[in-house]
Amino acid sequence: MELKLPRHALNASSQAARVPLGTRDLELVAAIQDGLPLCPRPYAAVGRRLGMTEAEVMDRLAALQRQGVIHRLGVIVRHRALGYRANAMVVWDVPDEEVGELGRLFAQQPFITLCYRRPRRGRAWPYNLFCMIHGRDRAEVRRRLGDMIRTLGLEDLPHAVLFSRRCFKQCGARYLPTEPAPAGTRHGHARTG
């Protein structure tokens, strides 16, 4: 069997858009693509559903990551359901040689949920370090940002605060169709010659 991956799901080191997968790997990918169970041992729960041990699930997922089939596993926090109504992406113009260290410092802050480096886009967009701050309201987000700026001595570092106006549905990468594939197709992709 082959799994046709969307381009954005491929690891940067992957050269091919088709990765051969066995039936068990396809079942595992299908079992986790909508999220892991919310329980103390989610890999054990997935394993029970598939007739695998917790260790087998973890080993297979690690192998799929090494192969570039799964780029990464991450958490999607539904912050609004938890009472956090304000969120802001804070973008920073950081000297390139300082991005790594500053990113690590940002990631240590308990109120920062995402922190990553992005390429600059000329004079119109000079920002290369992004972090997300959630709060119950905008004042709380601004207060947390101000505290972090003072604590880390970032008063002279150019940045912009971009508050979200709308909430979009978040989901992880989709590798397999969730509905049965139409007749004459395999894994949602038309068969050819």
Backbone as numpy.savetxt, mean C-alpha at the origin, in Angstrom:
# Nx Ny Nz CAx CAy CAz Cx Cy Cz
-0.97 -22.96 -15.39 -1.82 -21.78 -15.39 -0.93 -20.54 -15.39
-1.47 -19.48 -15.95 -0.76 -18.22 -15.95 -1.65 -17.16 -15.33
-1.02 -16.22 -14.66 -1.73 -15.11 -14.05 -1.26 -13.86 -14.76
-2.16 -13.15 -15.42 -1.79 -11.91 -16.08 -1.93 -10.80 -15.05
-0.83 -10.18 -14.73 -0.82 -9.14 -13.72 -0.98 -7.77 -14.34
-1.69 -6.87 -13.66 -1.72 -5.49 -14.16 -0.33 -4.89 -14.03
0.01 -3.97 -14.92 1.36 -3.38 -14.90 1.71 -2.80 -13.54
0.75 -2.11 -12.90 1.06 -1.48 -11.62 1.32 -2.50 -10.51
0.90 -3.73 -10.69 1.09 -4.75 -9.65 2.45 -5.43 -9.77
3.12 -5.23 -10.89 4.40 -5.90 -11.07 5.50 -5.21 -10.28
6.34 -6.00 -9.69 7.52 -5.50 -9.02 8.42 -4.87 -10.07
9.15 -3.82 -9.72 10.01 -3.13 -10.68 11.04 -4.06 -11.31
11.44 -5.12 -10.59 12.44 -6.03 -11.13 11.84 -7.07 -12.08
10.52 -7.15 -12.14 9.87 -8.13 -13.02 9.99 -7.68 -14.47
10.31 -8.61 -15.32 10.44 -8.30 -16.74 9.23 -8.77 -17.53
8.54 -9.78 -17.07 7.44 -10.35 -17.83 6.12 -10.02 -17.17
5.08 -9.88 -17.98 3.75 -9.61 -17.45 3.02 -10.91 -17.12
3.60 -12.05 -17.47 2.98 -13.34 -17.17 3.91 -14.14 -16.27
3.33 -14.60 -15.17 4.09 -15.39 -14.20 3.35 -16.71 -14.03
4.01 -17.86 -14.29 3.30 -19.13 -14.11 3.05 -19.41 -12.63
1.81 -19.75 -12.30 1.45 -20.05 -10.92 0.69 -21.36 -10.89
0.91 -22.10 -9.82 0.16 -23.33 -9.60 -1.20 -23.03 -9.02
-2.03 -24.04 -9.00 -3.39 -23.90 -8.48 -3.39 -23.41 -7.04
-2.50 -23.94 -6.20 -2.47 -23.53 -4.78 -2.14 -22.05 -4.64
-1.18 -21.56 -5.46 -0.83 -20.15 -5.39 -1.99 -19.27 -5.85
-2.69 -19.70 -6.89 -3.86 -18.95 -7.35 -4.93 -18.89 -6.26
-5.15 -20.02 -5.59 -6.13 -20.05 -4.49 -5.70 -19.12 -3.36
-4.40 -19.10 -3.06 -3.89 -18.25 -1.99 -4.05 -16.77 -2.35
-3.68 -16.40 -3.56 -3.83 -15.01 -3.99 -5.30 -14.61 -3.94
-6.18 -15.47 -4.42 -7.61 -15.17 -4.39 -8.11 -15.02 -2.95
-7.58 -15.81 -2.04 -8.03 -15.78 -0.64 -7.62 -14.51 0.09
-6.52 -13.87 -0.33 -6.06 -12.69 0.41 -6.31 -11.37 -0.31
-6.71 -11.40 -1.57 -6.80 -10.14 -2.30 -7.88 -9.20 -1.78
-8.86 -9.70 -1.06 -9.86 -8.82 -0.45 -9.49 -8.45 0.98
-8.33 -8.89 1.43 -7.87 -8.56 2.77 -7.73 -9.79 3.64
-6.90 -9.65 4.65 -6.71 -10.74 5.61 -7.81 -10.69 6.66
-8.15 -11.82 7.25 -9.14 -11.83 8.32 -8.65 -11.00 9.51
-9.57 -10.32 10.16 -9.22 -9.54 11.35 -9.28 -10.46 12.56
-8.17 -11.09 12.84 -8.06 -12.02 13.95 -6.59 -12.06 14.38
-6.32 -12.64 15.54 -4.92 -12.66 16.03 -3.94 -13.38 15.10
-4.39 -14.39 14.35 -3.49 -15.16 13.48 -4.11 -15.28 12.09
-4.06 -14.19 11.31 -4.75 -14.20 10.02 -4.20 -15.22 9.03
-2.89 -15.49 9.06 -2.34 -16.47 8.12 -2.79 -17.89 8.47
-3.00 -18.14 9.75 -3.52 -19.45 10.17 -4.97 -19.59 9.70
-5.76 -18.50 9.80 -7.15 -18.55 9.36 -7.24 -18.79 7.85
-6.39 -18.11 7.09 -6.36 -18.33 5.64 -5.96 -19.77 5.36
-4.97 -20.25 6.07 -4.50 -21.62 5.89 -5.60 -22.64 6.16
-6.36 -22.45 7.22 -7.46 -23.37 7.53 -8.45 -23.42 6.38
-8.75 -22.26 5.81 -9.70 -22.19 4.70 -9.19 -22.93 3.46
-7.86 -22.96 3.29 -7.27 -23.55 2.09 -6.65 -24.92 2.33
-6.70 -25.41 3.58 -6.08 -26.69 3.88 -4.56 -26.60 3.94
-4.06 -25.47 4.40 -2.62 -25.25 4.53 -2.31 -24.87 5.98
-1.07 -25.04 6.37 -0.67 -24.58 7.70 -0.35 -23.09 7.63
-0.30 -22.48 8.79 0.08 -21.07 8.87 1.46 -20.85 8.25
2.40 -21.74 8.55 3.76 -21.63 8.01 3.76 -21.75 6.49
2.94 -22.66 5.95 2.87 -22.80 4.49 2.35 -21.53 3.83
1.33 -20.92 4.43 0.79 -19.67 3.88 1.87 -18.60 3.88
2.56 -18.45 5.00 3.60 -17.42 5.10 4.75 -17.69 4.14
5.15 -18.95 4.02 6.23 -19.30 3.09 5.84 -19.03 1.64
4.61 -19.39 1.26 4.15 -19.17 -0.12 4.05 -17.68 -0.42
3.54 -16.90 0.52 3.45 -15.45 0.31 4.83 -14.83 0.15
5.78 -15.29 0.96 7.16 -14.78 0.83 7.74 -15.15 -0.53
7.47 -16.37 -0.99 7.97 -16.79 -2.31 7.32 -15.96 -3.42
6.03 -15.67 -3.30 5.34 -14.87 -4.31 5.88 -13.43 -4.33
6.29 -12.94 -3.18 6.92 -11.61 -3.14 8.28 -11.66 -3.82
9.07 -12.67 -3.52 10.40 -12.79 -4.16 10.28 -12.89 -5.68
9.24 -13.57 -6.15 9.02 -13.74 -7.59 8.46 -12.49 -8.24
8.04 -11.52 -7.44 7.47 -10.30 -7.99 6.00 -10.38 -8.30
5.35 -11.49 -7.91 3.91 -11.64 -8.13 3.16 -10.70 -7.20
3.55 -10.67 -5.94 3.01 -9.75 -4.95 4.09 -8.73 -4.67
3.76 -7.47 -4.91 4.76 -6.42 -4.71 5.00 -6.18 -3.22
3.92 -6.04 -2.47 4.04 -5.85 -1.03 2.72 -6.14 -0.36
2.76 -6.40 0.93 1.57 -6.54 1.73 1.49 -5.30 2.61
0.33 -4.72 2.71 0.19 -3.51 3.51 -1.17 -3.46 4.18
-1.34 -2.46 4.99 -2.57 -2.27 5.74 -3.32 -1.08 5.15
-4.59 -1.23 4.94 -5.45 -0.12 4.55 -6.30 0.19 5.77
-6.09 1.38 6.34 -6.83 1.79 7.52 -8.04 2.61 7.07
-9.19 2.21 7.49 -10.40 2.97 7.19 -10.56 4.01 8.31
-9.79 5.08 8.15 -9.66 6.07 9.22 -10.98 6.77 9.57
-11.85 6.99 8.60 -13.12 7.66 8.90 -13.99 6.79 9.82
-13.96 5.49 9.62 -14.74 4.59 10.49 -14.22 4.62 11.92
-12.96 5.03 12.10 -12.37 5.13 13.44 -12.54 6.52 14.05
-13.23 7.41 13.35 -13.48 8.74 13.90 -12.49 9.80 13.44
-11.59 9.48 12.54 -10.61 10.45 12.04 -11.18 11.06 10.77
-11.72 12.26 10.88 -12.42 12.91 9.77 -11.51 13.81 8.93
-10.37 14.18 9.46 -9.45 15.06 8.73 -8.17 14.30 8.43
-7.72 14.44 7.20 -6.43 13.86 6.87 -5.74 14.78 5.87
-4.44 14.85 6.01 -3.66 15.73 5.15 -2.42 15.02 4.68
-2.13 15.23 3.39 -0.85 14.81 2.84 0.06 16.04 2.99
1.14 15.87 3.71 2.10 16.96 3.87 3.26 16.64 2.94
3.54 17.55 2.03 4.59 17.36 1.04 5.75 18.28 1.38
6.95 17.76 1.27 8.16 18.45 1.71 9.18 18.54 0.58
9.87 19.66 0.55 10.99 19.86 -0.38 12.26 19.67 0.45
12.77 18.44 0.42 13.89 18.04 1.26 15.15 17.88 0.40
16.30 18.39 0.85 17.53 18.11 0.10 17.67 16.60 -0.09
17.99 16.19 -1.32 18.03 14.77 -1.66 18.88 13.94 -0.71
19.98 14.47 -0.24 20.86 13.71 0.65 20.27 13.54 2.05
19.18 14.23 2.37 18.56 14.15 3.70 17.23 13.39 3.70
16.75 13.01 2.53 15.42 12.39 2.43 15.34 11.10 3.25
16.33 10.23 3.14 16.29 8.95 3.85 16.19 9.13 5.36
17.05 9.96 5.90 17.05 10.18 7.36 15.77 10.85 7.82
15.33 11.87 7.11 14.11 12.57 7.51 12.89 11.66 7.36
12.87 10.86 6.31 11.78 9.90 6.15 11.70 8.93 7.32
12.86 8.47 7.79 12.86 7.57 8.96 12.33 8.28 10.20
12.71 9.53 10.38 12.21 10.30 11.53 10.69 10.50 11.44
10.20 10.82 10.25 8.75 10.98 10.07 8.03 9.67 10.39
8.55 8.58 9.87 7.90 7.27 10.06 7.84 6.87 11.53
8.68 7.42 12.36 8.67 7.11 13.80 7.58 7.86 14.55
6.98 8.86 13.92 5.94 9.64 14.57 4.67 8.80 14.65
4.05 8.70 15.81 2.89 7.81 15.96 1.66 8.23 15.15
1.59 9.47 14.72 0.42 9.96 13.99 0.62 9.97 12.48
1.79 9.57 12.00 2.03 9.50 10.57 1.76 8.07 10.11
0.84 7.95 9.14 0.43 6.63 8.68 1.12 6.21 7.39
1.59 7.15 6.60 2.32 6.85 5.37 3.49 7.83 5.27
4.57 7.36 4.72 5.70 8.24 4.47 6.48 7.64 3.31
6.65 8.42 2.25 7.37 7.87 1.10 8.00 8.98 0.27
8.99 8.58 -0.48 9.71 9.49 -1.38 9.08 9.42 -2.76
9.00 10.58 -3.42 8.49 10.67 -4.79 9.42 11.60 -5.58
9.45 11.42 -6.89 10.29 12.31 -7.70 9.70 13.72 -7.76
10.56 14.69 -7.84 10.14 16.08 -8.03 9.62 16.23 -9.47
8.80 17.22 -9.70 8.26 17.49 -11.03 8.56 18.94 -11.42
9.83 19.27 -11.46 10.25 20.61 -11.86 9.89 21.67 -10.83
9.85 22.92 -11.28 9.56 24.04 -10.37 8.11 24.02 -9.88
7.23 23.48 -10.71 5.81 23.45 -10.34 5.54 22.52 -9.16
6.37 21.50 -8.99 6.18 20.54 -7.89 7.55 20.11 -7.38
8.12 20.91 -6.46 9.47 20.62 -5.97 9.54 19.60 -4.84
8.40 19.01 -4.47 8.32 18.17 -3.28 8.76 16.74 -3.57
9.54 16.19 -2.65 10.07 14.84 -2.85 9.84 13.90 -1.66
9.26 14.38 -0.58 8.96 13.53 0.58 7.53 13.82 1.01
6.72 12.75 1.09 5.30 12.90 1.41 5.01 12.15 2.71
4.14 12.70 3.53 3.66 11.95 4.70 2.19 12.26 4.92
1.47 11.30 5.46 0.04 11.44 5.71 -0.19 11.54 7.21
-0.98 12.54 7.59 -1.34 12.74 8.99 -2.86 12.72 9.09
-3.38 11.90 9.99 -4.82 11.82 10.23 -5.14 12.45 11.58
-6.32 13.03 11.69 -6.77 13.61 12.95 -8.29 13.64 13.00
-8.82 13.88 14.16 -10.27 13.94 14.31 -10.84 15.20 13.63
-10.02 16.24 13.52 -10.40 17.44 12.80 -9.13 18.12 12.28
-9.30 19.15 11.45 -8.15 19.82 10.84 -7.24 20.48 11.88
-7.84 21.00 12.94 -7.03 21.64 13.98 -6.07 20.63 14.62
-6.55 19.42 14.84 -5.68 18.38 15.42 -4.53 18.04 14.47
-4.83 17.94 13.18 -3.78 17.65 12.19 -2.75 18.76 12.20
-3.20 20.02 12.17 -2.27 21.16 12.18 -1.43 21.18 13.46
-2.06 20.87 14.59 -1.35 20.84 15.87 -0.25 19.77 15.86
-0.59 18.59 15.37 0.41 17.52 15.29 1.56 17.91 14.37
1.24 18.47 13.22 2.27 18.90 12.28 3.15 19.97 12.92
2.54 20.95 13.56 3.32 22.01 14.22 4.24 21.46 15.29
3.75 20.53 16.09 4.58 19.89 17.11 5.77 19.17 16.48
5.52 18.46 15.39 6.59 17.72 14.72 7.62 18.69 14.13
7.15 19.76 13.53 8.07 20.74 12.95 8.97 21.32 14.03
8.40 21.70 15.17 9.20 22.25 16.27 10.16 21.21 16.85
9.66 20.01 17.10 10.47 18.94 17.70 11.65 18.56 16.82
11.43 18.47 15.50 12.49 18.03 14.59 13.28 19.21 13.99
12.91 20.44 14.35 13.64 21.60 13.85 13.47 21.81 12.35
12.24 21.72 11.87 11.97 21.80 10.43 11.37 23.14 10.00
11.51 24.16 10.82 10.87 25.45 10.56 11.24 26.04 9.20
12.44 25.79 8.72 12.89 26.38 7.45 12.71 25.45 6.26
12.12 24.30 6.46 11.98 23.33 5.38 10.67 23.59 4.62
10.74 23.91 3.32 9.52 24.19 2.55 8.59 22.97 2.52
7.30 23.23 2.74 6.31 22.16 2.71 4.94 22.75 2.40
4.01 21.89 2.07 2.62 22.28 1.84 1.73 21.23 2.49
0.59 21.68 3.00 -0.37 20.79 3.65 -1.59 20.69 2.74
-1.90 19.48 2.30 -2.99 19.23 1.36 -4.06 18.39 2.05
-5.13 19.03 2.50 -6.21 18.30 3.15 -7.10 17.63 2.10
-7.56 16.44 2.41 -8.48 15.73 1.52 -9.84 16.40 1.57
-10.49 16.44 0.42 -11.85 16.97 0.34 -12.88 15.86 0.25
-12.47 14.73 -0.34 -13.37 13.59 -0.52 -12.68 12.34 -0.04
-13.48 11.35 0.28 -12.95 10.05 0.68 -13.24 9.07 -0.45
-12.18 8.47 -0.97 -12.32 7.47 -2.02 -12.21 6.09 -1.40
-12.88 5.13 -2.01 -12.77 3.76 -1.54 -11.35 3.27 -1.78
-10.77 2.70 -0.76 -9.42 2.17 -0.87 -9.48 0.66 -0.94
-8.64 0.10 -1.78 -8.53 -1.35 -1.84 -7.14 -1.70 -2.33
-6.75 -2.90 -2.07 -5.44 -3.36 -2.50 -5.44 -3.73 -3.97
-4.31 -4.22 -4.43 -4.17 -4.64 -5.82 -5.12 -5.79 -6.11
-5.71 -5.78 -7.28 -6.59 -6.86 -7.71 -5.81 -7.72 -8.69
-5.61 -8.97 -8.34 -4.85 -9.88 -9.19 -5.73 -10.86 -9.95
-6.87 -11.19 -9.38 -7.79 -12.16 -9.98 -9.18 -11.57 -9.98
-10.01 -11.94 -10.96 -11.39 -11.44 -10.97 -12.15 -11.97 -9.77
-13.07 -11.17 -9.25 -13.87 -11.61 -8.10 -15.16 -12.27 -8.54
-15.57 -12.04 -9.78 -16.76 -12.69 -10.31 -16.30 -13.79 -11.27
-17.14 -14.78 -11.50 -16.76 -15.83 -12.45 -16.44 -15.22 -13.81
-15.39 -15.73 -14.42 -14.99 -15.25 -15.74 -16.01 -15.70 -16.77
-16.30 -14.85 -17.78 -17.24 -15.25 -18.83 -16.75 -16.49 -19.57
-17.67 -17.22 -20.15 -17.31 -18.42 -20.93 -16.32 -18.04 -22.01
-15.34 -18.91 -22.23 -14.34 -18.67 -23.26 -13.16 -17.84 -22.77
-13.12 -17.57 -21.47 -11.98 -16.82 -20.93 -11.33 -17.61 -19.82
-10.12 -17.23 -19.50 -9.40 -17.85 -18.39 -8.89 -16.72 -17.52
-9.28 -16.71 -16.26 -8.87 -15.68 -15.30 -9.25 -14.29 -15.78
-10.39 -14.18 -16.47 -10.89 -12.88 -16.87 -10.23 -12.33 -18.13
-9.35 -13.07 -18.76 -8.68 -12.61 -19.97 -9.02 -13.56 -21.11
-9.34 -13.01 -22.25 -9.73 -13.83 -23.39 -8.61 -14.77 -23.81
-9.00 -15.97 -24.13 -8.02 -16.94 -24.67 -7.67 -16.53 -26.07
-6.44 -16.77 -26.45 -6.02 -16.46 -27.81 -5.49 -17.73 -28.45
-5.59 -17.74 -29.81 -5.12 -18.79 -30.67 -4.71 -20.01 -30.05
